[in-house]
């Protein structure tokens, strides 16, 4: 989660506390929308820096999410 929080701080310029809150909010939302097996793996993926997802690149995920939200 620290890596994702830092990415958000770097890309948006918001404080670390606000970035962490944003990460926690999005994770909570995703957990309610994803099927239970996937939702249960989110914490492992975030805590492991992506290693639990076979080397998931959180930077790429952040960029993709930014694109979905209208940021280029």
C-alpha positions in Angstrom: 0.0 0.0 0.0 2.9 2.3 0.6 4.0 2.1 -3.0 0.5 2.9 -4.3 0.2 5.8 -1.7 3.6 7.2 -2.9 2.5 6.9 -6.5 -0.6 8.9 -5.8 1.3 11.6 -3.9 3.8 11.8 -6.7 1.2 12.0 -9.5 -1.3 14.3 -7.7 0.7 16.3 -5.2 -1.8 15.6 -2.4 -0.6 14.9 1.1 0.4 11.3 2.1 -2.4 11.2 4.6 -5.0 12.1 1.9 -3.4 9.6 -0.6 -3.6 6.8 2.0 -7.2 7.7 2.6 -7.8 7.5 -1.1 -6.2 4.1 -1.4 -8.2 2.8 1.5 -11.4 4.2 0.1 -10.8 2.7 -3.4 -9.8 -0.7 -1.9 -12.9 -0.8 0.3 -15.1 0.0 -2.8 -13.4 -2.6 -4.9 -13.9 -5.2 -2.2 -17.6 -4.6 -2.3 -17.8 -4.9 -6.1 -15.4 -7.8 -6.9 -16.2 -11.5 -6.5 -15.3 -12.7 -3.0 -12.2 -14.7 -4.1 -10.7 -11.6 -5.9 -11.7 -9.2 -3.1 -9.9 -11.4 -0.6 -6.7 -11.2 -2.5 -6.6 -7.4 -2.7 -4.9 -7.0 0.7 -2.3 -9.5 -0.3 -1.5 -7.8 -3.5 -1.3 -4.4 -2.0 0.8 -5.6 1.0 3.1 -7.5 -1.2 3.8 -4.7 -3.5 2.1 -6.7 -6.3 4.1 -9.9 -5.9 1.0 -11.8 -4.9 -0.4 -11.0 -8.3 2.5 -12.4 -10.2 4.5 -9.2 -10.4 1.7 -6.8 -10.9 3.1 -3.4 -11.7 1.3 -0.9 -9.4 2.6 2.0 -11.5 0.9 0.6 -14.6 -2.3 0.0 -12.6 -2.2 3.5 -11.3 -1.7 4.9 -14.8 -4.6 2.8 -16.1 -6.9 3.9 -13.3 -5.9 7.5 -13.9 -6.9 7.0 -17.6 -10.2 5.6 -16.6 -10.8 8.6 -14.4 -10.0 11.1 -17.1 -6.4 11.9 -16.3 -3.9 11.7 -19.1 
